[in-house]
Amino acid sequence: MANVNTDKYLENNKLYASGQAVHKPAHPGKQPINPAKHVAVVACMDARIDVEDLLGLQTGDAHIIRNAGGVVTDDTIRCLIISHHLLNTNEIILIHHTRCGMLAFTDDLLKAGLEGDPAAEKLLGQATGRAFTSPKKSAAMPAAFHAFRGSLEPLDGPCDAKQTERLEWDVRRSMSSILNHPWIPTSGPDAVTVRGFIYDVDTGKLSEVSYPGAMGSIG
């Protein structure tokens, strides 16, 4: 399967990490609706990440789908199906990143804190470094916050081998969710490619995550 554009964007990332600007911010004028490079990117909403800059994307090149953690949720899958089948993308790039906030809580902990559990409020306040103000109400949605698996660590903690492992777990889970979806083809003439990466927010560099591999422990 072709990865020609993904490989090009990895080369652009090396330039970006060395301090060179590749993305051109000027408005390019009239363009077609289909992404010019047939690429879709799924990335975290973290304010330290500028997807266009770090990949050297130009306006019109790619679809960019962002949420907390860069998680492959139902809505992400919905977007990717539309992106591929209606708008002709065939390369998917997943980007998680170091020092991610999704490493600092569990779904149950955050839900308990929002519902007013004092112990959870205290832990969340310690994790974030600010007073956690609970609405003290229960709600049916969101059904999940998709926190990453593994032992909790401080919010914005320095990257080490354990953090990298947790990030790799979730990248692989996200890749698996896409690669095994019946409406996203991975073979034949209409196949897509899926590659996953960890972005280092301190260096600006992307590191590729191997697949298949371990997808995590709840401990």
DRENRO-880344 format. One record per residue (C-alpha): residue number from 1; residue in three letters; z, x negated, y. Coordinates in steps of 0.1 Angstrom, whole numbers, plus 2048, in hexadecimal, padded with zeros to 3 digits. Layout:
- resi  resn  z  x  y
- NUM  ala  Z  X  Y $
...
END
This chain:
- resi  resn  z  x  y
- 1  met  800  800  800 $
- 2  ala  7F7  7F3  823 $
- 3  asn  812  7E7  83A $
- 4  val  7FB  7D8  854 $
- 5  asn  80C  7E8  872 $
- 6  thr  82F  7E3  865 $
- 7  asp  828  7BE  860 $
- 8  lys  81A  7BC  884 $
- 9  tyr  839  7CC  892 $
- 10  leu  84F  7B3  880 $
- 11  glu  83C  797  891 $
- 12  asn  841  7A9  8B2 $
- 13  asn  866  7AA  8AB $
- 14  lys  867  784  8A8 $
- 15  leu  858  782  8CA $
- 16  tyr  871  79B  8D8 $
- 17  ala  88F  789  8C9 $
- 18  ser  883  769  8D9 $
- 19  gly  883  77A  8FC $
- 20  gln  85E  784  8FF $
- 21  ala  854  7A7  909 $
- 22  val  839  7B7  8F4 $
- 23  his  83D  7DC  8FD $
- 24  lys  829  7E6  91C $
- 25  pro  83C  801  930 $
- 26  ala  81F  80C  946 $
- 27  his  811  82F  93F $
- 28  pro  7F1  82A  92A $
- 29  gly  7DE  849  935 $
- 30  lys  7D0  865  91F $
- 31  gln  7D6  860  8FA $
- 32  pro  7D0  874  8D9 $
- 33  ile  7ED  885  8C8 $
- 34  asn  7ED  871  8A8 $
- 35  pro  800  850  8A9 $
- 36  ala  7E7  834  8AE $
- 37  lys  7F7  81D  894 $
- 38  his  7FF  838  87B $
- 39  val  824  82E  87B $
- 40  ala  844  842  87B $
- 41  val  866  831  884 $
- 42  val  888  83F  87B $
- 43  ala  8A4  82D  88F $
- 44  cys  8C7  832  89C $
- 45  met  8CE  840  8BE $
- 46  asp  8E4  822  8C8 $
- 47  ala  8DF  819  8EC $
- 48  arg  8DA  7F4  8E4 $
- 49  ile  8BA  7FC  8D2 $
- 50  asp  899  800  8E3 $
- 51  val  881  807  8C7 $
- 52  glu  861  802  8DB $
- 53  asp  86D  7E0  8E8 $
- 54  leu  87A  7D2  8C7 $
- 55  leu  85B  7DB  8B4 $
- 56  gly  842  7D5  8D0 $
- 57  leu  836  7F9  8CE $
- 58  gln  81E  806  8E8 $
- 59  thr  81E  82A  8F4 $
- 60  gly  80B  83F  8DB $
- 61  asp  80F  827  8BE $
- 62  ala  82A  838  8AA $
- 63  his  842  855  8A5 $
- 64  ile  866  84C  8AB $
- 65  ile  881  861  89B $
- 66  arg  8A5  859  8A6 $
- 67  asn  8C7  866  89D $
- 68  ala  8EB  859  898 $
- 69  gly  8E7  83D  87E $
- 70  gly  8C2  841  879 $
- 71  val  8CA  856  85B $
- 72  val  8B0  869  846 $
- 73  thr  8BD  88C  84A $
- 74  asp  8AB  8AD  843 $
- 75  asp  89D  8AC  866 $
- 76  thr  891  888  863 $
- 77  ile  87E  892  843 $
- 78  arg  870  8B1  856 $
- 79  cys  863  899  871 $
- 80  leu  854  880  858 $
- 81  ile  842  89B  845 $
- 82  ile  832  8A8  865 $
- 83  ser  82B  885  871 $
- 84  his  819  87C  851 $
- 85  his  807  89B  846 $
- 86  leu  7FD  8A9  869 $
- 87  leu  7FC  889  87E $
- 88  asn  7EF  86F  866 $
- 89  thr  80C  855  865 $
- 90  asn  80E  840  845 $
- 91  glu  827  825  84D $
- 92  ile  84C  82D  850 $
- 93  ile  865  814  85F $
- 94  leu  88A  81A  85B $
- 95  ile  8A2  807  872 $
- 96  his  8C8  805  86F $
- 97  his  8DC  7EC  884 $
- 98  thr  8FA  7D6  885 $
- 99  arg  91B  7E2  894 $
- 100  cys  911  806  88F $
- 101  gly  92A  822  897 $
- 102  met  922  833  876 $
- 103  leu  937  818  865 $
- 104  ala  957  822  877 $
- 105  phe  95E  845  869 $
- 106  thr  959  85D  84C $
- 107  asp  94C  880  84D $
- 108  asp  96E  88E  842 $
- 109  leu  981  879  85C $
- 110  leu  96B  885  879 $
- 111  lys  96C  8A9  86E $
- 112  ala  992  8A8  86B $
- 113  gly  995  898  88D $
- 114  leu  97F  8B3  89D $
- 115  glu  994  8CE  88C $
- 116  gly  9B4  8BF  89B $
- 117  asp  9C4  8AB  87F $
- 118  pro  9DC  893  892 $
- 119  ala  9D8  876  879 $
- 120  ala  9B2  878  87B $
- 121  glu  9B3  87A  8A1 $
- 122  lys  9C9  85B  8A2 $
- 123  leu  9B1  847  88B $
- 124  leu  992  852  89E $
- 125  gly  9A3  848  8BF $
- 126  gln  9AB  826  8B0 $
- 127  ala  988  821  8A3 $
- 128  thr  977  82A  8C5 $
- 129  gly  990  81B  8DD $
- 130  arg  992  83C  8F0 $
- 131  ala  9A7  85B  8EE $
- 132  phe  998  872  8D4 $
- 133  thr  999  896  8E3 $
- 134  ser  996  8AF  8C7 $
- 135  pro  988  8D2  8CD $
- 136  lys  9A0  8DD  8B1 $
- 137  lys  986  8F5  8A3 $
- 138  ser  973  8F6  882 $
- 139  ala  94E  8FA  881 $
- 140  ala  933  900  866 $
- 141  met  91B  8E7  874 $
- 142  pro  911  8CC  874 $
- 143  ala  916  8CD  84F $
- 144  ala  917  8A7  84E $
- 145  phe  91A  88A  865 $
- 146  his  90B  871  84C $
- 147  ala  924  855  851 $
- 148  phe  91C  836  83D $
- 149  arg  92C  82F  81C $
- 150  gly  947  815  817 $
- 151  ser  968  80B  826 $
- 152  leu  96D  813  84B $
- 153  glu  96C  7F7  865 $
- 154  pro  973  7F7  88A $
- 155  leu  959  806  8A1 $
- 156  asp  940  7EB  8AC $
- 157  gly  950  7D1  895 $
- 158  pro  93F  7B0  891 $
- 159  cys  925  7AD  876 $
- 160  asp  92F  79D  855 $
- 161  ala  923  79D  831 $
- 162  lys  935  7BE  829 $
- 163  gln  927  7D0  847 $
- 164  thr  904  7C4  83F $
- 165  glu  909  7D1  81B $
- 166  arg  913  7F3  828 $
- 167  leu  8F5  7F5  83F $
- 168  glu  8DE  7EA  822 $
- 169  trp  8ED  806  80D $
- 170  asp  8E4  820  826 $
- 171  val  8C1  813  82D $
- 172  arg  8BA  815  808 $
- 173  arg  8C7  838  806 $
- 174  ser  8B1  842  823 $
- 175  met  893  831  812 $
- 176  ser  89A  843  7F2 $
- 177  ser  89C  864  803 $
- 178  ile  87A  860  811 $
- 179  leu  869  84F  7F3 $
- 180  asn  875  86A  7DB $
- 181  his  86D  888  7F1 $
- 182  pro  851  89D  7E0 $
- 183  trp  83F  8A3  801 $
- 184  ile  83D  87F  80B $
- 185  pro  823  86D  7F5 $
- 186  thr  829  849  7EB $
- 187  ser  80A  845  7D5 $
- 188  gly  7E5  84E  7D6 $
- 189  pro  7CD  84F  7F4 $
- 190  asp  7E6  861  80B $
- 191  ala  804  84A  803 $
- 192  val  81D  83E  81D $
- 193  thr  831  81E  81D $
- 194  val  856  81D  824 $
- 195  arg  869  7FD  82F $
- 196  gly  88C  7FA  83B $
- 197  phe  89D  7E1  853 $
- 198  ile  8BE  7D8  864 $
- 199  tyr  8BB  7D0  889 $
- 200  asp  8D5  7B6  896 $
- 201  val  8DF  7C4  8B8 $
- 202  asp  8EC  7A1  8C2 $
- 203  thr  8CC  78D  8BA $
- 204  gly  8B1  7A7  8BC $
- 205  lys  8A4  79E  899 $
- 206  leu  89A  7B4  87C $
- 207  ser  8A3  7AC  858 $
- 208  glu  891  7BE  83C $
- 209  val  8A6  7D1  821 $
- 210  ser  89A  7CE  7FD $
- 211  tyr  893  7ED  7E9 $
- 212  pro  89D  7F9  7D0 $
- 213  gly  8C1  7ED  7CF $
- 214  ala  8E6  7F7  7D2 $
- 215  met  8EC  817  7E7 $
- 216  gly  911  815  7EB $
- 217  ser  934  81D  7E1 $
- 218  ile  94C  837  7F0 $
- 219  gly  968  81E  7EF $
END
